Amino acid sequence: MLDQLLSQIENKKKSRGRSMRLSAKKENIDRLKKWVSDHVRHNLWFSEYEHFLNKMDGLNYNGLVIYNSDPGDENNNLISANEIWWDIESNTHYLFLGDGNISWYAYDIEKNKFVELDKPSGDLICEFDHFNQMFEQALKNLL
C-alpha cells in the first residue's frame, strides 16, 4: 500500500516537472542509527523507516515532510528536526519522524507506539502500531 501511495505522489510530481529525492546514502543511514541509539534509546531503530530511506531520502510534498538523512539539510533531516522540537520540554519523549501543516508524526518512546500529534499543542490524535501504518495515513490525508 505504501509503495502505491508513493507512486501516486511520484507521478504527480513528475507531471509538474519535479522528481522525488534519491535514496539515502548508507553512511547517512548509519549516522542516523547511531544518533538514535545514543540520544534516544540504545538500539532503537525502525526497519520500515530504513526501507523508506533506501527508496527515497525523505519526502517533502504538499506540506508533509518525512525527515531525511541528509546532514546538509538543517531543517528536514531527522537529527536537526528533533533537536529543534526537543527545545520544548514536553516533546522530549518523542522521536519525531515527520510533520505536516497541522500534525507531527513521531514515535512515543514511553509507550512504544507511533503517533500523530496535533501541532503545536502536542495532543494525541492517533496511535499506530508501525511506521508504515502511520506514514500511509499521512499520505492518504494528502491524496
C-alpha positions as CSV (number, residue, x, y, z in Angstrom):
1,M,0.0,0.0,0.0
2,L,2.8,2.5,0.9
3,D,4.6,1.9,-2.4
4,Q,1.3,2.6,-4.3
5,L,0.8,5.8,-2.4
6,L,4.4,6.9,-3.0
7,S,4.0,6.0,-6.7
8,Q,0.9,8.3,-6.9
9,I,2.9,11.2,-5.4
10,E,5.8,10.5,-7.7
11,N,3.5,10.6,-10.7
12,K,2.0,13.9,-9.6
13,K,5.5,15.4,-9.0
14,K,6.7,14.2,-12.4
15,S,3.7,15.7,-14.1
16,R,4.8,19.0,-12.7
17,G,8.3,18.6,-13.8
18,R,9.7,17.7,-10.3
19,S,11.2,14.5,-9.1
20,M,11.4,12.5,-5.9
21,R,14.5,12.5,-3.7
22,L,17.2,9.9,-4.4
23,S,17.7,7.1,-2.0
24,A,19.7,7.7,1.2
25,K,23.4,7.0,1.4
26,K,24.3,4.1,3.6
27,E,26.7,6.2,5.7
28,N,23.9,8.7,6.3
29,I,21.5,6.0,7.5
30,D,24.2,4.5,9.7
31,R,24.8,8.0,11.2
32,L,21.0,8.3,12.0
33,K,21.0,4.8,13.6
34,K,24.0,5.7,15.8
35,W,22.4,9.1,16.8
36,V,19.1,7.5,17.7
37,S,20.8,4.8,19.7
38,D,23.0,7.4,21.5
39,H,20.3,10.1,22.1
40,V,17.0,8.3,22.2
41,R,17.3,4.6,23.2
42,H,20.1,2.1,22.8
43,N,19.5,0.0,19.6
44,L,16.2,1.7,18.8
45,W,15.6,1.7,15.1
46,F,12.8,1.1,12.6
47,S,13.4,-1.2,9.6
48,E,10.3,0.3,7.8
49,Y,11.8,3.8,8.1
50,E,15.1,2.5,6.8
51,H,13.3,0.8,3.9
52,F,11.7,4.1,3.1
53,L,15.0,5.9,3.2
54,N,16.5,3.3,0.9
55,K,13.7,4.1,-1.6
56,M,13.9,7.9,-1.2
57,D,15.8,10.1,1.3
58,G,12.8,11.9,2.8
59,L,9.7,13.4,1.4
60,N,8.5,16.9,1.1
61,Y,5.1,17.1,-0.6
62,N,2.1,19.4,-0.2
63,G,3.0,20.3,3.4
64,L,4.0,16.8,4.6
65,V,7.7,16.3,5.4
66,I,9.1,12.9,6.3
67,Y,12.6,13.6,7.6
68,N,15.6,12.6,5.6
69,S,19.1,11.5,6.4
70,D,21.0,14.3,4.7
71,P,23.3,16.0,7.2
72,G,23.4,19.1,5.0
73,D,19.6,19.7,5.3
74,E,19.4,21.8,8.5
75,N,15.6,21.8,8.7
76,N,14.3,18.4,7.4
77,N,16.9,15.8,8.5
78,L,15.9,13.6,11.3
79,I,18.6,14.8,13.7
80,S,18.2,18.6,13.2
81,A,14.4,18.4,13.3
82,N,14.4,16.5,16.6
83,E,16.9,18.9,18.1
84,I,14.5,21.7,17.2
85,W,11.4,20.0,18.5
86,W,13.1,18.9,21.7
87,D,13.6,22.5,22.7
88,I,10.1,22.2,24.0
89,E,10.3,20.1,27.2
90,S,7.1,18.2,26.6
91,N,8.4,16.9,23.3
92,T,11.4,15.1,24.6
93,H,9.7,11.7,24.9
94,Y,9.1,11.6,21.2
95,L,11.3,10.8,18.3
96,F,9.9,13.0,15.5
97,L,9.9,11.3,12.1
98,G,8.0,13.9,10.1
99,D,5.5,16.8,10.3
100,G,2.7,18.4,8.3
101,N,0.8,21.6,8.3
102,I,-1.2,20.6,11.4
103,S,0.4,17.4,12.6
104,W,3.6,15.8,13.9
105,Y,4.4,12.2,13.1
106,A,6.5,10.6,15.8
107,Y,7.4,7.6,17.9
108,D,6.4,7.8,21.5
109,I,9.4,6.4,23.4
110,E,7.5,5.7,26.6
111,K,4.5,3.9,25.0
112,N,6.5,2.3,22.2
113,K,3.9,3.5,19.7
114,F,3.9,5.6,16.6
115,V,1.7,8.6,17.0
116,E,0.1,11.5,15.2
117,L,0.1,14.6,17.3
118,D,-1.7,17.9,16.9
119,K,0.8,20.7,16.0
120,P,1.5,22.8,18.1
121,S,-0.5,21.6,21.1
122,G,1.1,18.1,21.1
123,D,-2.3,16.5,21.8
124,L,-2.6,12.9,20.7
125,I,-4.6,12.5,17.5
126,C,-4.0,8.8,16.7
127,E,-1.8,5.9,17.6
128,F,-0.3,3.4,15.2
129,D,1.4,0.0,15.6
130,H,4.1,0.6,13.0
131,F,5.8,3.3,10.9
132,N,4.2,2.2,7.6
133,Q,0.7,2.4,9.1
134,M,1.4,6.0,10.3
135,F,3.0,7.0,7.1
136,E,0.2,5.6,4.9
137,Q,-2.4,7.5,6.9
138,A,-0.4,10.7,6.5
139,L,-0.2,10.2,2.7
140,K,-3.9,9.3,2.4
141,N,-4.7,12.6,4.1
142,L,-2.8,14.3,1.2
143,L,-4.3,12.4,-1.7
